[in-house]
């Protein structure tokens, strides 16, 4: 769902205004390179009206738009609508990317902080376990907060994630590592709630904003 929302945003703001009505074969590498350069130089920072996404620096916006266009052309190539992908040789700006991995001390500090909060009761235990689950898996925030018990297959050690926003996608199967397994075994079932991490109302999932606040 997040990818779909992002693609729609890039279409509306950057791609359709520049290329609407043009045939795929008209979009050469030179045309796309100039389009990407134009977004970067013009300082485009906008996002779709009403979007919760924050405005991005121009270099980032240009690269995200290019990434979306590359995905579309890769699809067109698979469908044999085109014979070559003109986006393949268009280079992204790249130098704006931020990579801030946690070192071992930082990871240890996160773990001990969560354990301390579990002991002193300074935050809801299930919310803290949701943070642990997020760190121990590849699940996105929305998948963690809306995770239902019927998507947790303990015997197979997998998650069977059903996309909530659309019914057309097949369930996503993800492995459940030993740490995630242990965390899930410690999370209590709340009344008749179907959710692993329910909100204040047990019949509703925890909000992503709650997960952010606890983090």
N, C-alpha and C positions, 0 to 999 in steps of 0.2 A: 504493500500500500504506500509506503513512504517513497519508493522508487517511482511508482505511478504518479504520485502527486508532484514529485520533482520533475518528471518528464513533461507533464502538462504545463508546469510553470515555465520551463525552458522553451516549449513550443510557443506559448502565448507571448512571451516577452522578447525572445531572440530569434527563433527559427522561422516561424510563419511570417512575421513582418518583413523579413529579408528575402524569403524564398517562396512565398505563396504564389501558386500558379505556374511555377517553373517545373519542368520535367526533371526527373532524377539525373538524366544524362547531361543536362545543362550545367549541373553543379560540378565543376572541375576542381582539382586540387587548388589551383590558383584562386578561384572564386571563394572557396571555403577558407583558405589561408587569409585572404583580405578581410573576409567577414570576421574571423576570429581576431585579427589584428585591430579591426575597427572597434570591436567591443572593448578591447584592452585599452586602446588609446582614448576613447571617448569617455572613459570613466563611468561606464554603466554600472550602477550599483542597485538598481531597482529589483524588487520582487513583486510577485503578483499581488494585486490589491486584495486586502483581507487575509493574506497569507500570514501564518505565524512565524515563518522563517525570517531571520534577521538579514538585512541588506549585507551584501558581500563586497569586498574590494573588487575593482574592475578585473584584475588579473584572474582572480578566483572565479568570478562570474563567467568570464570568457572560456576558461577551461571546463567549467561544469557544462556550459552550453555545447562546447565541442564534444565532450564526452557523451552527451545525449545524442548528438548528431551521428557520432561514430556508431553508437548502438543501433540507430535506425538504418544506417547504411549497411551494417553487418547483417541485419535482418533482410534487407533488400537483396543483398548478395546471395544469401541462403535461398531466397525465393526465386533467384535467377531473374530478377527484374533488371539487374545491371550485371556487367561482366567484371568490373573493377571497382574497388572501393576508394574514392577520391580523398577520403579523410585519413587514410592510412599514413600518408606522408606529411600530415599537418601536425606540427609539434606544439604541445601545450607549453604555457609559460613555465610552469613547474617550480619556479624558484620561491613561490609564496607558500609552499606547503610547510606545515608545522608538524614535526614528529617529536613527541614528548613521551617516550616510554618511561614507565616507572622502574626505577632500579630496585634491587633486592631490599634495601632499607625502607624505601617508600612503600613497597608491597607489604612488608612486615608491619609497618606503621598502620596501614589500612586495616589489616587483619586484627591487630591488637586493639585498635580503636573500636572496631565492631564488637569484639569480645567484651571490652570494658562496658560498652553501652548495653549489651545484653545482660551483664551482671548487675549494673546499677539501675536498670530500668528506665534510662533516659529517652528511650524511643521504643515504639511498638516492636516486639520481638519478631513478628511476622514480616514487618517492613524491613527490618535489618537482615532477615534471612533472604528476603527478595534481593537485597543488595548483594549478598553472598552468592546467590544463585546467578545473578547477572554477571558477576566476576568469574564464576566457575564454568560458564557456558558461552555459546556464541549467540544466545538469544538476544534479540533487540528489546528495548525497554517496553514497547507495546506488547511484545510476546510474553515478557515476564509478568507484567501487570494484569494481563488478561488470560494468563495461563489457567486452564481448567484441568481438574483431576483426570478427566477422561482422555486428556492429551498426554498424560504421563503414564508410560507403560513400563512399570518397574521390572516385570519379568523379562522383557526384551532389552531393558536398559536403553530405551530410546524415547524421544519426544515425537509425538505425531501432531504437529502444529496445524491447526485449521485457520486459514486466513479469515478474520472476522468481517472485513469490509466488503468482500465479494465472495460469492459462492462458486465462482467459475474455476477457481484454482484448485489443483489437487493438494492434499495435505502435504506439508513439508516434514520429512523424516530427518531427525537430527540425533546424533549419538548422545547418550547420557553418561558422562564420565563418572568415576568413583566419587569425586568430591560432590558433584551435583546430586548423585544418588544419596549420599549421606545427608546433605542439607535437606532434601525433599522428605527423607524419612523422619526428620526432626520437626517438620512443619505440621502442626495439628490441623485436623479437619474441623472447620468451624460450622457447627450446626448442620444445616442442609445446603450450605453454600457450595456451588460447583467450582468455585475459584480457589486456586492454590493460595493466592495472596489477595483476599477480599479487602474492600474498603471498609469504612465505618459501617456502612450497610452491607451485611454479609452476602446479600444477594446481588451486589454490584462489585465489579473489579476495582482494585486499587487504581487511583488516577496516576498518570505518568508524572504529574506535578508533585504528587506525594513522594514518589520514588526519588525525584530530583531533590526535594527538600530534605529527605532523610540522608541522602548522599552528601 
